Structures are given as structure tokens and as C-alpha cells.
Amino acid sequence: MIEILNTTRLTRAKVTGALVGDILQTLRRRSTVGTSLLDIDRWAKEMIIEAGARSCYVDYAPSFGRGPFGHYICTAVNDAVLHGRPYDYTLADGDLLTLDLAVSKGGVAADAAISFLVGDARPEESVAMIETTERALAAGIAAAGPGARIGDLSHAIGTVLAEAGYPINTEFGGHGIGSTMHQDPHVPNTGRPGRGYKLRPGLLLALEPWVMADTATLVTDADGWTLRSATGCRTAHSEHTIAITDDGAEILTLPGQTHP
């Protein structure tokens, strides 16, 4: 299903997106050496409920996961990259942490992810990998607008990732979003320009470039959810929800935005 949102629902999407961006930044500040992933999940739950919103994850049970996810946020550390199920792990200095959050409010969902290093350590390769996913995300957003095609966005994202030397996995990527978290169209992290669905004003997309340092192969953790790099290498993931407008694309999940 591909949804095109009217003006009223786009206004609601902006509210939801701002909430997601603010929660992620608050969690980033709180995620320090000694923090448990279960603490992060609890904080996310508290902020979502306080805002009168709903987690898109708690009851989520797609074919690629084992039963309902059961938590409020995805927390992926080091070799984990996607669908990281929170557990009793204490963050250490230099850990590479990804927080991925999807929330629904007013009947419209928004989805975003950030990767960052915990504590004071700054491993050069990890910094470069995070920055590459952020640049790829920016390139995908810059390619978006009415009349552009999904392949244009995928090509822009994939060009940045490939030029930085990272293998690209196409099993999971960006997606449409609206009344539900995951919708068509699928947005792979590499592709051919001029191909695929033509973007229209009112379409919401979650773009999410992610990479693993030296492999494109994923393995599923024993928890049935967390996806890790097959070689144990580090990973990074950046994501924003955007709205296609008459003039281009508007990022909805930036922190610090205020909307009625």
C-alpha cells in the first residue's frame, strides 16, 4: 500500500516526526558509559506514553522477526545493525550504539535512527562509518522531490556508500510510512536512476542507509530479532522520515522542531 497524505495528516506527521527526533536526542544524551540498554528502553517508553503517542514496535510481529518485538526502541551495539532487541547489556567506552525509533501519534507514524559513539573513545573507522551513513542519507534526501523516482534516491544513497568502500546489503532498506510504520514503496540502499515509483507530494518515506564495515551478510541473533554482521565487524545506521512536497523534501524527524 502506498499512502498519499492530505494537508491535515501531513500536519500530524510533522508532530510525530518532531517527537521522534526529540526523543532520540534525549536518549543520546542519556546513553553514557554504564547505561543499560534496558534503561534506554524504559526511558523511551516513558517519553512515548507521556507524549500521548504509541510505540510501533511493542506488538510488531512481521515475518522476519520471532514473535512480537516486545520493546519500545531498537538498540544495536557494535556488530548489531538492525532490529536490535534491548537486553541487559551495559554500555562501555567506545561502543558504537544505534537507536532506531518509530512512533505513531494522531494516526500517523514517523521513523528515525541515529548512530553514535558512547563515552570519550573515538575509533577512527567507526567515526568514518557513521559519517558515511549520514552523508548517504543527506544525498538521498537531496535527490527526493515530486517527479523523482525511487531509483534516483537509491542511486544517490548507494553512490556515497560504494565510494566509501562499504558493501551494500539490499535485504532491508528504506520504506514508505504513514498510518503504519512499514509500507510500499521499498527504497533499497542502491539502485538505478530513473527507475521505480514516481514520487508525489504527500508521500512519506523513511530513508535509512546502513552499512557493515567489511561484509554485506547478516546473521540473526538468538533472540530472533537482532541482525548482526556475519563477520562481527562494526556497523552504522542513519534514518529520517521525509515528506515529499511541491518544492522537494522536508525532513520531519529533526530534533528541536515545534509544530501545532
N, C-alpha and C positions, 0 to 999 in steps of 0.2 A: 504493500500500500504506500502511495506517495501522497502526502497531505500538502495542500497549499493553504496557509493561514490567512484569515481576513485581518483587518486592522485591529479589531478588538482582541483577537487571540495573539497577535504579534505583540501587543502591549503586555499581555500576560506573560509571554515568552521572555520579554525583557526583564520583568520582575523575577522570574525564576532564574534566569541566567545570572543576574546580579547576585542573587542569593548564593548560587553555586560558587561564583568567583570569590565572594567574601568568606564563605565557609572554608574553602581551600586555603586561602591566605591565612586565616586564623589558625588552621591546623598546621600550616607550615611553620608559623611562629612557635607553636607549642611543641612541635616534634623535635626534641632535643635529645642529646645523649642520655640514656636511661629511661626514655619514654617507651612504654609498651604499645604494640600495635593494637591491643585491646583497649587501651586508653584512648587512642585516636578514634577507634570505632565508637566508643561511648560518647566522646565529645561530639562527633558528627551526629549521632542520634539526638543528643540534647539540643543542638542548634537547629536541626531539621524540625523537630517537634515544636520548639519554641517559635519558629517562624510560621507554624501552621501549614507546613509542607509535608510531603510524603516521600520516603525513600523509594527509588525504583529498583532497589536490589534485594530487599529482605525476602520477598516472596518470589523472586525471579528464578525460574526453573527451565531454562532453554535446553535444547538437545545436547549442547556441548558442555553442560555442567552436570554435576551429580546431585540431584535434588535441589530444593530451594537454597539460595545463596546464604540466607540467614544473618547477614550483616548489613551495615549501613554505608560502608565505603570499601573500596578495594585498596589494599595496602600491599605493594610489591617492593621487595627489598633485594637489591643487588642482582642476582641471576633471575629473579622473578620479574615478569614484564606485564602480564595481563591477568585480570580476574583474580588478583591476589586476595585470598581469604584471610582476614585478620586472625592471628593466633598469639599465643603468649611468647612473643619474641621482644627482647629489649634492644632498642637501637644503640649502636656503637658509633664511635667517632669515625667518620669517613664512609658510613653506609650510604648507598645510593637508594633513596626512597622515592617511589612513585605513589601518589594519591590520586585516585580516579573516583569521581563523584557524579552521580546522576540523581536528580531530584525532580519531583513534579509538584507544581503549585498552580491553582486555578485551572487545572486540566491540561496544562502544557508542561512538558519536560525540558530539561537542559542538562548537558553532559560536558564535563571538562576534566582534564588531568594535568598534573604538574610533576616533574621530576626534579629532585634537588639533593644536595649532599648534606648529611647531618653532621653537626659539630664543626670543628675547625679544619680538618683534613680536606685537601682539595686535590685528589689524584687527577693528573693532567688528562688522562684518557677519558675519565668519567666526565670531567667538565666539558671536553670537546664533544662527547656523545650527546649530552644534554643540550648543548648549544646547537648541535646539528638538527635535532628534532624540533627545536624552537624555530630555527631558520626555515626548515621544511614546512612547518605549519604556516609561517608567515607567507611563504611562497604560494601555498595552496589557497590561502585566503585572498591573496592579491590576484590570483587567476579567476576568482569567482565573480559572478555577476550575471545579470539577465542575458541570455543568449549563449553564454559559455556552456560547454558540455563537461560531464563528469570526467571524461578523459583528459581535459585541459588541466583540471585540478590535480588528478592523479599524476600526470606527467610532470607538473611543477614540483610536486612533493618528491616524486621519485628521482628527479634530476638532482636535487640537493642531497638526498641520501646516498645515491650512487656515486656522485662526485666526491663525497667524503669517504667512500670506500666501504660502506656498510652493505652487507647482504640484505635483501628485501624479501620479507615474507608477505604473501598475499592472501593467507587464510583469513586474517582479521584486518579490518581497516575502518575507515570512516563510514558514516551511515546517515540516512535521513532520520529525523526526530520530530516529534510533535506531541500528539496525545499519548503516545507511547514512546519508550526510550529507543528501541531499535526498529527502524522502518527502512523501506527502499527509498532512494537508491543506495546500493553499496558503493563506497568510494575507496578503491584499492590504493595502496601507497606507491603504486607505479602504474603507468598506463600510456596510451597513445592519444595525443591531442586530437580534437575534433570528433572523438567517438563518445557514444553513450548518451544518456538522458540530457536534454537541454534544460538549463536552469531557468526558473521563473520567479518573479517577485512573490514573496510569501512563503517560499520554501525554506525550511530549516535544515541545516546539515551540521553534523558533528564530524569535524576533520581530526584525525588522530595519527600522525606519523609516529611510529615506534620502531626501534631497532635493537638488535643484539650485536655485540661487538664483533663476533667472528663467525656467526652461523645464521642461517635462516630457518633452522629446525627447532620446533618447540617440543617440549615434553610436558605431560600433565602430572602435577604433584599428586601425592597420595590422598590429599583432601578432595580430589575430584574436580577442583576448580582452578587452582593456581597454575598458570602456564609459565614455564621456565625455559631458559636457553638450554639446548641439548648438551652444550659443552661446559656449562657452568659459568660462562662469561657474563659480564655485566650488561645491563640493558637500560634503555631510557624511553620515555613516552610523554608526548605533549599533545594536548587536545583543547579545542574550543568549539563551542556551538556558535554558528553564524546564521544570520538571516539574509537571504538574497533580497536586495532592494532594487528600486529603479535605477539607482546610481552605482551599485556594486554589491558589497557585502558589509554587514555590520556585525562586529563581534559582540555577542551577548553575555559572555561569561568572564569578562574582565572584572577584577575586584574594584570596589570603590564607586560603582555606578549607582545612581539613585533614579528610580522610576516610580511613577504613581501606581 
